[in-house]
Amino acid sequence: MGVRTNLLSPYAVSVAARVGAQVNSFVLIMVASRALSLSDFGSYAIAWAFSVVFTTLVYTGVYHVFLRAKDRAQVADTIFWIQVVTGLIGGATMVSVGVIASGFESHLTSFCLFGLAPIPLIASYGAWNEAQLVRQGRIRTTSLTILTTEFIGLVAAVLMFQNGYGVEALIVARFATTLSMAALSTWFVRRRPHFHFDLSVAKTSLHDAWPLWGSSSLGMSSYYAADFILAAFLNPTAVGIYRAGARVANTAADVVLQPLGTISWARFARLEA
């Protein structure tokens, strides 16, 4: 009974789900390496780096303020619209960078940036739902939902590659993952946002969110700095080589630290509720 309890603990399930998600990522990279040149993969990696940075801002800042809020009902709708605006700003920035990249004859990179630009906005809905699941301590549900959506993305990519598509397959995979996350998390939460925005709540939330956004931005800038530098001074091929190798190197830490972070914030939310 004790072994079963340990195996079904939130942390064990989170780690298992994270390992599964990483396996999905490895398989996707292996499939992509057979279907794409390093230059094509590098163009996608540059755009994906921008997408991850802005999606991370959706999953931090006011996201964590929401986790710690004492009155969920009072702040929920305002937090949602702040996350939507954050996603819109991220998408608009990616479109702007894509326009600039097209001026340097980086047409495939521009295409990937334009294609992935809606991801931060779509992710804002899933992030809002996930914050509510974490507040409720439903770590297993959150982790298994993430694993399921990553698998859906993998299946979408494989099907696209089999039909002769290139980087379009990776872009469609991210849309499949993000949209399915929004749909599944909505099913579990069973709550919809309303057209309500409280300026006082927004002011307080943003005041508390800026340090968290700053910390996340520094972390993401450090993580993807090499991608951006290689893209600026070399070419997409160099980015493709670096990102494929770095993906392997960062897996072990991600498997352990990501579940710990989610569980820690869930406990903070319950303590401050």
C-alpha positions as CSV (number, residue, x, y, z in Angstrom):
1,M,0.0,0.0,0.0
2,G,2.9,2.3,0.9
3,V,4.6,1.7,-2.5
4,R,1.4,2.3,-4.4
5,T,0.8,5.5,-2.5
6,N,4.3,6.7,-3.3
7,L,4.0,5.8,-7.0
8,L,0.7,7.7,-7.2
9,S,1.9,10.8,-5.2
10,P,1.7,14.1,-7.0
11,Y,5.5,14.3,-7.4
12,A,5.8,10.8,-8.7
13,V,3.0,11.3,-11.2
14,S,4.5,14.7,-12.2
15,V,8.0,13.3,-12.8
16,A,6.5,10.4,-14.8
17,A,4.5,12.7,-16.9
18,R,7.5,15.0,-17.4
19,V,9.6,12.1,-18.5
20,G,6.9,11.1,-20.9
21,A,6.8,14.6,-22.3
22,Q,10.5,14.6,-22.7
23,V,10.4,11.3,-24.5
24,N,7.8,12.9,-26.8
25,S,10.2,15.8,-27.4
26,F,13.1,13.4,-28.2
27,V,11.0,11.4,-30.6
28,L,9.9,14.6,-32.3
29,I,13.5,15.8,-32.7
30,M,14.5,12.4,-34.1
31,V,11.6,12.5,-36.6
32,A,12.3,16.1,-37.5
33,S,16.0,15.4,-38.0
34,R,15.1,12.8,-40.7
35,A,12.7,15.2,-42.4
36,L,14.4,18.6,-42.1
37,S,17.8,20.0,-42.9
38,L,19.7,21.6,-40.0
39,S,19.1,25.0,-41.6
40,D,15.3,24.4,-41.7
41,F,15.3,23.1,-38.1
42,G,17.4,26.1,-37.1
43,S,14.9,28.5,-38.6
44,Y,12.1,26.8,-36.6
45,A,14.3,26.8,-33.5
46,I,14.8,30.6,-33.7
47,A,11.0,31.2,-33.9
48,W,10.3,28.6,-31.2
49,A,12.7,30.3,-28.9
50,F,10.7,33.6,-29.2
51,S,7.5,31.6,-28.7
52,V,8.7,29.9,-25.6
53,V,9.9,33.2,-24.1
54,F,6.6,34.9,-24.6
55,T,4.6,31.8,-23.6
56,T,6.6,31.7,-20.4
57,L,5.6,35.2,-19.6
58,V,1.9,34.0,-19.8
59,Y,2.7,31.2,-17.4
60,T,4.5,33.5,-14.9
61,G,3.8,36.9,-13.5
62,V,0.1,37.3,-13.0
63,Y,-0.2,33.5,-13.3
64,H,1.6,33.2,-10.0
65,V,-0.3,36.2,-8.5
66,F,-3.4,34.2,-9.3
67,L,-2.1,31.2,-7.5
68,R,-1.5,33.3,-4.4
69,A,-4.7,35.3,-4.5
70,K,-7.0,34.9,-1.5
71,D,-10.2,35.5,-3.4
72,R,-10.1,33.6,-6.7
73,A,-13.5,34.7,-7.8
74,Q,-12.6,38.4,-7.4
75,V,-9.4,38.3,-9.4
76,A,-10.0,35.5,-11.9
77,D,-11.5,37.5,-14.8
78,T,-9.0,40.4,-14.5
79,I,-6.1,38.0,-14.4
80,F,-7.4,36.3,-17.5
81,W,-7.5,39.5,-19.5
82,I,-4.1,40.5,-18.4
83,Q,-2.8,37.1,-19.6
84,V,-4.6,37.6,-22.9
85,V,-2.9,41.0,-23.4
86,T,0.4,39.5,-22.5
87,G,-0.1,36.9,-25.2
88,L,-1.1,39.5,-27.7
89,I,2.0,41.6,-27.0
90,G,4.1,38.5,-27.4
91,G,2.5,37.6,-30.7
92,A,2.8,41.1,-32.0
93,T,6.5,41.2,-31.1
94,M,7.0,37.9,-33.0
95,V,5.3,39.3,-36.1
96,S,7.5,42.4,-35.9
97,V,10.7,40.3,-35.6
98,G,9.4,38.3,-38.6
99,V,9.1,41.4,-40.7
100,I,12.6,42.4,-39.8
101,A,14.0,39.0,-40.5
102,S,12.3,39.0,-44.0
103,G,14.4,42.1,-44.7
104,F,17.5,40.1,-44.2
105,E,16.4,37.4,-46.6
106,S,15.6,35.0,-43.8
107,H,12.3,34.0,-45.3
108,L,11.9,30.6,-43.6
109,T,12.6,32.1,-40.2
110,S,10.0,34.8,-40.9
111,F,7.5,32.1,-42.0
112,C,8.1,30.3,-38.7
113,L,7.8,33.5,-36.6
114,F,4.5,34.4,-38.4
115,G,3.2,30.8,-38.0
116,L,4.0,30.6,-34.3
117,A,2.9,34.1,-33.4
118,P,-0.6,33.1,-32.2
119,I,0.8,30.5,-29.7
120,P,1.3,32.9,-26.7
121,L,-2.2,34.2,-27.1
122,I,-3.8,30.7,-27.3
123,A,-1.6,29.6,-24.4
124,S,-3.1,32.3,-22.2
125,Y,-6.3,30.4,-21.9
126,G,-4.6,27.1,-21.0
127,A,-2.4,29.0,-18.5
128,W,-5.5,30.5,-16.8
129,N,-7.1,27.1,-16.5
130,E,-3.9,25.5,-15.3
131,A,-3.5,28.1,-12.5
132,Q,-7.0,27.1,-11.3
133,L,-6.1,23.4,-11.3
134,V,-2.9,24.1,-9.4
135,R,-4.8,26.2,-6.9
136,Q,-7.0,23.3,-6.2
137,G,-4.0,21.0,-5.7
138,R,-4.9,18.9,-8.8
139,I,-1.3,18.3,-9.7
140,R,-1.9,14.8,-11.2
141,T,-4.6,16.2,-13.5
142,T,-2.3,19.0,-14.6
143,S,0.7,16.8,-15.2
144,L,-1.3,14.1,-17.1
145,T,-3.0,16.8,-19.2
146,I,0.3,18.2,-20.2
147,L,1.6,14.8,-21.2
148,T,-1.6,14.1,-23.2
149,T,-1.3,17.4,-25.1
150,E,2.4,16.8,-25.9
151,F,1.5,13.4,-27.3
152,I,-1.3,14.9,-29.4
153,G,1.3,17.4,-30.8
154,L,3.7,14.5,-31.6
155,V,1.1,12.6,-33.5
156,A,0.2,15.7,-35.5
157,A,3.8,16.3,-36.4
158,V,4.4,12.6,-37.5
159,L,1.3,12.7,-39.7
160,M,2.4,15.9,-41.3
161,F,5.9,14.7,-41.9
162,Q,4.5,11.5,-43.5
163,N,2.5,13.6,-45.9
164,G,5.6,15.5,-47.0
165,Y,5.5,18.7,-45.0
166,G,8.5,20.4,-43.6
167,V,8.6,23.0,-40.8
168,E,4.9,23.3,-41.2
169,A,4.6,20.0,-39.4
170,L,6.4,21.4,-36.3
171,I,4.2,24.5,-36.4
172,V,1.0,22.5,-36.6
173,A,2.3,20.3,-33.8
174,R,2.6,23.3,-31.5
175,F,-0.9,24.4,-32.4
176,A,-2.2,20.9,-31.7
177,T,-0.5,20.9,-28.3
178,T,-1.6,24.4,-27.3
179,L,-5.2,24.1,-28.5
180,S,-5.6,20.7,-26.9
181,M,-4.2,22.1,-23.6
182,A,-6.8,24.9,-23.7
183,A,-9.6,22.5,-24.5
184,L,-8.8,19.8,-22.0
185,S,-8.0,22.2,-19.1
186,T,-11.3,23.9,-19.8
187,W,-13.1,20.6,-19.5
188,F,-11.5,20.0,-16.1
189,V,-12.0,23.5,-14.7
190,R,-15.6,24.0,-16.0
191,R,-15.4,27.7,-15.6
192,R,-15.4,30.3,-18.3
193,P,-13.9,33.9,-18.1
194,H,-16.3,36.8,-18.2
195,F,-16.0,40.3,-19.7
196,H,-15.1,41.9,-16.4
197,F,-12.0,43.9,-15.7
198,D,-11.2,45.5,-12.3
199,L,-8.6,48.3,-12.5
200,S,-7.7,48.1,-8.8
201,V,-7.1,44.3,-9.1
202,A,-5.1,44.8,-12.3
203,K,-2.9,47.5,-10.6
204,T,-2.2,45.3,-7.6
205,S,-1.6,42.2,-9.7
206,L,0.7,43.9,-12.1
207,H,2.7,45.5,-9.2
208,D,3.2,42.0,-7.8
209,A,3.8,40.4,-11.2
210,W,6.7,42.6,-12.5
211,P,9.4,41.0,-10.3
212,L,8.3,37.6,-11.4
213,W,8.3,38.6,-15.0
214,G,11.7,40.1,-14.6
215,S,13.1,36.9,-13.1
216,S,11.5,34.7,-15.8
217,S,12.8,37.0,-18.5
218,L,16.3,36.8,-17.2
219,G,16.1,33.0,-17.0
220,M,14.7,32.7,-20.5
221,S,17.2,35.2,-21.9
222,S,20.0,33.2,-20.4
223,Y,18.5,29.9,-21.7
224,Y,18.0,31.1,-25.3
225,A,20.7,33.7,-25.5
226,A,23.0,31.4,-27.5
227,D,20.1,30.8,-30.0
228,F,19.6,34.5,-30.6
229,I,23.4,35.3,-30.8
230,L,24.0,32.5,-33.3
231,A,21.0,33.6,-35.3
232,A,22.2,37.2,-35.4
233,F,25.9,36.5,-36.2
234,L,25.9,33.2,-38.0
235,N,23.0,31.3,-39.6
236,P,20.0,29.1,-38.8
237,T,22.2,26.0,-39.4
238,A,24.3,26.9,-36.4
239,V,21.2,27.4,-34.3
240,G,19.9,24.0,-35.4
241,I,23.1,22.2,-34.4
242,Y,23.2,24.0,-31.0
243,R,19.5,23.6,-30.1
244,A,19.5,19.9,-30.9
245,G,22.4,19.3,-28.6
246,A,21.2,21.6,-25.8
247,R,17.9,19.8,-25.8
248,V,19.6,16.7,-24.6
249,A,21.7,18.5,-22.0
250,N,18.8,20.2,-20.3
251,T,16.4,17.3,-20.0
252,A,17.6,15.8,-16.7
253,A,17.2,19.0,-14.8
254,D,13.9,19.8,-16.3
255,V,12.4,16.4,-15.4
256,V,13.2,17.1,-11.7
257,L,12.8,20.8,-11.3
258,Q,9.5,21.4,-13.2
259,P,7.4,19.1,-11.1
260,L,8.9,20.5,-7.9
261,G,8.1,24.1,-9.0
262,T,4.5,23.2,-9.7
263,I,4.0,21.4,-6.4
264,S,5.7,24.2,-4.5
265,W,3.3,26.8,-6.0
266,A,0.3,24.6,-5.3
267,R,1.3,24.5,-1.6
268,F,1.9,28.2,-1.5
269,A,-1.5,28.7,-2.9
270,R,-3.1,26.5,-0.2
271,L,-1.2,28.2,2.6
272,E,-2.2,31.7,1.5
273,A,-5.7,30.9,0.6
